């Protein structure tokens, strides 16, 4: 089985996804609501305000670190496939997709019922107000 990378359309993720696809032969899967941004490298308009982030010192450290390493630039993903809410992904653990928009339109959590785990990724730390 080839490696599978499940991600969303943000520069810090797409910057890794395309090289993983090309160099390691990974299959890149992304929620259908983020597919266009991931294919074109154009960021979608944010759904929320950046103000909650500006109140946190961690945001500035992360931003400066990403800028220094080129992580603020979206790298288009030439080949990808999509998934949608409720879909069970054919990878070990057979996670079910739980659409969790907010961080991006296609942010998703992965529910692994056999392990009684929900992997939330960036959705867990995305302020909503």
ChimeraX attribute file (.defattr): number of C-alpha atoms within 10 A of each C-alpha:
attribute: neighborCount
match mode: 1-to-1
recipient: residues
	/A:1	5
	/A:2	9
	/A:3	13
	/A:4	18
	/A:5	19
	/A:6	19
	/A:7	20
	/A:8	28
	/A:9	31
	/A:10	23
	/A:11	21
	/A:12	17
	/A:13	18
	/A:14	24
	/A:15	20
	/A:16	15
	/A:17	27
	/A:18	23
	/A:19	14
	/A:20	17
	/A:21	19
	/A:22	13
	/A:23	8
	/A:24	12
	/A:25	13
	/A:26	19
	/A:27	19
	/A:28	22
	/A:29	19
	/A:30	23
	/A:31	24
	/A:32	18
	/A:33	20
	/A:34	22
	/A:35	21
	/A:36	17
	/A:37	22
	/A:38	30
	/A:39	17
	/A:40	13
	/A:41	20
	/A:42	16
	/A:43	16
	/A:44	15
	/A:45	9
	/A:46	11
	/A:47	12
	/A:48	14
	/A:49	11
	/A:50	12
	/A:51	10
	/A:52	13
	/A:53	14
	/A:54	11
	/A:55	10
	/A:56	10
	/A:57	9
	/A:58	10
	/A:59	13
	/A:60	13
	/A:61	10
	/A:62	11
	/A:63	12
	/A:64	13
	/A:65	13
	/A:66	15
	/A:67	11
	/A:68	10
	/A:69	10
	/A:70	13
	/A:71	19
	/A:72	17
	/A:73	17
	/A:74	21
	/A:75	24
	/A:76	19
	/A:77	23
	/A:78	14
	/A:79	13
	/A:80	17
	/A:81	12
	/A:82	13
	/A:83	20
	/A:84	17
	/A:85	16
	/A:86	13
	/A:87	14
	/A:88	17
	/A:89	17
	/A:90	10
	/A:91	12
	/A:92	7
	/A:93	13
	/A:94	15
	/A:95	22
	/A:96	20
	/A:97	22
	/A:98	19
	/A:99	20
	/A:100	18
	/A:101	16
	/A:102	17
	/A:103	22
	/A:104	23
	/A:105	21
	/A:106	22
	/A:107	25
	/A:108	28
	/A:109	21
	/A:110	23
	/A:111	20
	/A:112	17
	/A:113	12
	/A:114	9
	/A:115	9
	/A:116	7
	/A:117	11
	/A:118	15
	/A:119	15
	/A:120	15
	/A:121	15
	/A:122	15
	/A:123	18
	/A:124	11
	/A:125	9
	/A:126	15
	/A:127	14
	/A:128	12
	/A:129	9
